[in-house]
């Protein structure tokens, strides 16, 4: 311990003592070291240090830590594994947009029974002579002829598909007149049932009508004929007023149903 300032009398006294003991020298006075003091209380924590650099990642294999190196190059593609089990069916998705219209199909020939097939005709007779007996009555002026099943040059209807048809006529008579429906399956000798007669002895125009339903096969024909009745010619169809013959397909019939 170094000596500092003190009262003047005491300083002199101490100097004389120190000089006598040899503790004061050229550079000052020094006494013996004292004993160690008590351990002081711990100081406060210091400020956090700066963040260090990111270290390399490691992989733990069991109890061993393995340092992971840098990423290597991509390896070759492996062989496909076996197919897994079929998964559960997912929910139905939203309805998609409608597709484009298909191409127009070829025109049908009417050879197969179909609900789409249509057959109908209606024709007038405007000829200026009575029809001949036992010959097809020609109705020469066509009003309607769907699919051209009626031939105005012969007066005959020919079916293009098998089906059930309806036929009718409205004829104006100027005298006795009998008209009969004719078909390959009908009895040509029998007039009753499919012949319609008008006994017109007055010679004035009268209307004679008749109709029937026939089941026809493909290619069969139907027509009207003027026939005899009681040995007389009943063919007095009016030449001043037109008569009409009509028919149409009610529904087609499959071959298995025929």
C-alpha positions as CSV (number, residue, x, y, z in Angstrom):
1,X,0.0,0.0,0.0
2,X,1.3,3.4,-1.0
3,X,1.3,6.3,1.4
4,X,-0.8,9.3,0.5
5,X,-1.5,12.7,2.1
6,X,-1.7,13.0,6.0
7,X,-1.2,15.6,8.7
8,X,2.3,16.9,8.5
9,X,3.4,15.7,12.0
10,X,2.2,12.2,11.5
11,X,3.8,12.0,8.1
12,X,7.2,12.8,9.5
13,X,6.7,10.2,12.2
14,X,5.8,7.5,9.7
15,X,8.7,8.4,7.5
16,X,11.1,8.0,10.2
17,X,9.7,4.6,11.2
18,X,9.7,3.4,7.6
19,X,13.2,4.6,6.9
20,X,14.3,2.8,10.0
21,X,12.6,-0.4,9.0
22,X,13.9,-0.2,5.3
23,X,10.3,-0.3,3.7
24,X,10.6,3.1,2.1
25,X,12.9,3.5,-0.8
26,X,13.6,5.7,-3.8
27,X,10.3,5.0,-5.4
28,X,8.0,5.2,-2.4
29,X,7.0,3.3,0.7
30,X,5.5,-0.3,0.7
31,X,3.9,-2.3,3.5
32,X,3.2,-6.1,3.6
33,X,0.4,-7.7,1.5
34,X,-2.9,-8.2,3.3
35,X,-5.0,-11.4,3.4
36,X,-7.4,-12.3,0.5
37,X,-10.9,-10.9,0.7
38,X,-14.2,-12.8,0.6
39,X,-15.4,-14.1,-2.8
40,X,-17.7,-11.6,-4.4
41,X,-21.2,-12.3,-5.8
42,X,-21.5,-13.6,-9.4
43,X,-21.9,-10.8,-12.0
44,X,-24.8,-10.4,-14.4
45,X,-25.0,-12.4,-17.7
46,X,-23.5,-10.7,-20.7
47,X,-25.3,-9.7,-23.9
48,X,-26.2,-12.5,-26.4
49,X,-23.5,-13.1,-29.0
50,X,-24.0,-12.9,-32.8
51,X,-25.8,-15.7,-34.7
52,X,-23.3,-18.3,-36.0
53,X,-23.2,-19.8,-39.5
54,X,-25.6,-22.8,-40.3
55,X,-23.9,-26.1,-39.8
56,X,-24.1,-29.2,-42.0
57,X,-27.1,-31.5,-41.6
58,X,-26.7,-34.8,-40.0
59,X,-28.6,-38.1,-40.1
60,X,-29.1,-40.2,-37.0
61,X,-28.6,-44.0,-37.7
62,X,-29.3,-45.8,-34.5
63,X,-27.0,-44.2,-32.0
64,X,-24.6,-42.9,-34.6
65,X,-24.6,-39.5,-36.1
66,X,-23.7,-39.4,-39.8
67,X,-22.9,-36.1,-41.4
68,X,-24.9,-35.6,-44.6
69,X,-22.8,-34.4,-47.5
70,X,-23.7,-32.3,-50.5
71,X,-26.5,-33.4,-52.9
72,X,-25.2,-35.8,-55.6
73,X,-26.3,-36.2,-59.2
74,X,-29.7,-37.7,-60.1
75,X,-29.5,-41.5,-60.5
76,X,-31.0,-43.6,-63.3
77,X,-34.8,-44.3,-63.4
78,X,-35.6,-47.5,-61.7
79,X,-37.8,-50.2,-63.1
80,X,-41.6,-49.8,-62.5
81,X,-42.9,-51.5,-59.5
82,X,-45.9,-53.9,-59.4
83,X,-49.4,-52.4,-59.8
84,X,-51.0,-51.6,-56.6
85,X,-54.5,-52.7,-55.6
86,X,-57.5,-51.0,-57.1
87,X,-58.6,-47.9,-55.3
88,X,-62.0,-46.9,-54.1
89,X,-64.4,-45.4,-56.6
90,X,-64.4,-41.6,-56.5
91,X,-67.4,-39.3,-56.5
92,X,-69.2,-38.6,-59.7
93,X,-67.8,-35.4,-61.3
94,X,-69.7,-32.5,-62.8
95,X,-71.6,-33.1,-66.0
96,X,-69.4,-32.3,-69.1
97,X,-70.3,-30.1,-72.0
98,X,-72.5,-31.6,-74.8
99,X,-70.5,-33.1,-77.6
100,X,-70.6,-32.0,-81.2
101,X,-73.4,-33.2,-83.5
102,X,-72.7,-36.4,-85.4
103,X,-72.6,-36.8,-89.1
104,X,-75.8,-37.1,-91.0
105,X,-76.6,-40.8,-91.8
106,X,-77.5,-42.2,-95.2
107,X,-81.0,-41.9,-96.4
108,X,-83.1,-45.0,-95.6
109,X,-84.7,-47.1,-98.2
110,X,-87.8,-48.1,-96.1
111,X,-86.7,-51.8,-96.2
112,X,-87.0,-52.3,-92.4
113,X,-90.0,-51.7,-90.2
114,X,-89.5,-48.6,-88.2
115,X,-91.6,-46.1,-86.3
116,X,-89.9,-43.4,-88.4
117,X,-91.3,-44.7,-91.7
118,X,-94.3,-42.9,-93.2
119,X,-96.6,-43.9,-96.0
120,X,-99.7,-41.9,-97.1
121,X,-101.3,-41.0,-100.4
122,X,-104.4,-39.3,-101.8
123,X,-105.3,-39.0,-105.5
124,X,-108.2,-37.8,-107.6
125,X,-109.8,-39.3,-110.8
126,X,-110.4,-36.5,-113.3
127,X,-110.6,-38.7,-116.5
128,X,-113.5,-38.2,-118.8
129,X,-114.5,-41.8,-119.3
130,X,-116.0,-44.6,-117.1
131,X,-113.5,-47.1,-115.7
132,X,-113.3,-50.5,-117.4
133,X,-114.6,-53.5,-115.6
134,X,-112.2,-55.9,-113.8
135,X,-109.3,-53.4,-114.2
136,X,-107.6,-51.1,-111.7
137,X,-109.4,-47.7,-111.6
138,X,-106.8,-45.1,-112.2
139,X,-106.8,-42.0,-110.0
140,X,-104.5,-39.8,-112.1
141,X,-104.1,-36.6,-110.1
142,X,-101.9,-37.0,-107.0
143,X,-102.6,-34.7,-104.0
144,X,-100.3,-36.5,-101.5
145,X,-97.8,-39.3,-102.1
146,X,-95.4,-39.8,-99.2
147,X,-92.5,-42.0,-100.2
148,X,-94.1,-42.5,-103.7
149,X,-95.9,-45.7,-102.6
150,X,-98.8,-45.0,-105.0
151,X,-98.4,-45.1,-108.8
152,X,-100.8,-42.7,-110.5
153,X,-100.2,-44.3,-113.9
154,X,-101.6,-47.7,-112.8
155,X,-103.8,-46.8,-109.9
156,X,-102.0,-49.3,-107.6
157,X,-100.5,-48.8,-104.1
158,X,-97.4,-50.9,-103.3
159,X,-96.3,-51.4,-99.7
160,X,-92.6,-50.9,-99.0
161,X,-92.7,-52.3,-95.5
162,X,-94.9,-54.9,-93.8
163,X,-97.6,-53.2,-91.7
164,X,-101.2,-52.5,-91.2
165,X,-102.8,-50.0,-93.6
166,X,-106.1,-48.1,-94.0
167,X,-107.7,-47.5,-97.4
168,X,-110.8,-45.5,-98.4
169,X,-112.5,-44.0,-101.4
170,X,-115.2,-41.4,-102.1
171,X,-116.6,-41.8,-105.6
172,X,-119.4,-39.9,-107.4
173,X,-121.7,-42.1,-109.4
174,X,-123.8,-41.0,-112.3
175,X,-125.6,-44.4,-112.5
176,X,-125.1,-47.9,-111.0
177,X,-121.6,-48.2,-109.6
178,X,-119.8,-51.0,-107.6
179,X,-116.2,-50.5,-106.5
180,X,-114.2,-53.3,-104.8
181,X,-110.9,-53.3,-103.0
182,X,-108.5,-55.8,-104.6
183,X,-105.4,-57.5,-103.2
184,X,-103.5,-60.8,-103.9
185,X,-104.9,-62.3,-100.8
186,X,-108.6,-61.4,-101.4
187,X,-111.0,-63.8,-103.1
188,X,-111.3,-62.3,-106.6
189,X,-114.6,-64.0,-107.2
190,X,-116.3,-62.8,-104.1
191,X,-117.7,-59.3,-104.2
192,X,-119.5,-59.1,-100.9
193,X,-117.6,-57.6,-97.9
194,X,-115.0,-55.6,-99.9
195,X,-117.3,-54.3,-102.6
196,X,-119.4,-51.2,-102.2
197,X,-122.3,-50.6,-104.6
198,X,-124.7,-47.7,-105.4
199,X,-127.9,-48.5,-107.2
200,X,-128.5,-45.2,-109.0
201,X,-131.4,-45.7,-111.3
202,X,-132.1,-42.0,-111.4
203,X,-128.9,-41.1,-113.1
204,X,-128.2,-38.2,-110.8
205,X,-124.8,-37.7,-109.1
206,X,-124.5,-39.5,-105.8
207,X,-121.6,-40.2,-103.5
208,X,-120.4,-43.8,-102.8
209,X,-117.9,-44.4,-100.0
210,X,-116.0,-47.3,-98.6
211,X,-113.0,-48.2,-96.5
212,X,-111.0,-51.1,-95.1
213,X,-108.0,-52.1,-92.9
214,X,-105.5,-54.5,-94.5
215,X,-102.3,-56.1,-93.2
216,X,-99.8,-56.1,-96.1
217,X,-96.4,-57.7,-96.6
218,X,-93.6,-55.9,-98.2
219,X,-94.3,-55.5,-102.0
220,X,-98.0,-56.3,-101.9
221,X,-100.4,-54.1,-103.8
222,X,-103.9,-52.7,-103.2
223,X,-106.2,-51.1,-105.9
224,X,-109.9,-50.5,-106.8
225,X,-111.9,-52.1,-109.5
226,X,-115.3,-51.5,-111.0
227,X,-117.2,-54.9,-110.9
228,X,-120.4,-56.4,-112.1
229,X,-123.5,-56.8,-110.0
230,X,-126.4,-59.1,-110.9
231,X,-124.8,-59.6,-114.3
232,X,-124.8,-55.9,-115.1
233,X,-121.9,-53.5,-115.4
234,X,-121.8,-51.3,-112.4
235,X,-119.1,-48.8,-113.6
236,X,-121.0,-45.5,-114.0
237,X,-118.5,-43.3,-112.2
238,X,-119.1,-39.6,-112.9
239,X,-117.0,-37.9,-115.5
240,X,-118.0,-34.4,-114.4
241,X,-117.2,-34.7,-110.7
242,X,-113.9,-36.0,-109.3
243,X,-113.6,-39.1,-107.1
244,X,-110.8,-39.7,-104.6
245,X,-108.8,-42.8,-103.4
246,X,-106.6,-42.5,-100.2
247,X,-104.6,-44.7,-97.9
248,X,-101.9,-44.6,-95.2
249,X,-99.8,-46.8,-92.9
250,X,-101.3,-47.2,-89.4
251,X,-98.3,-48.9,-87.9
252,X,-95.5,-51.3,-89.1
253,X,-95.4,-55.0,-88.2
254,X,-92.2,-57.0,-87.6
255,X,-91.8,-60.3,-89.4
256,X,-91.9,-62.1,-86.1
257,X,-95.3,-60.6,-85.3
258,X,-96.8,-61.3,-88.7
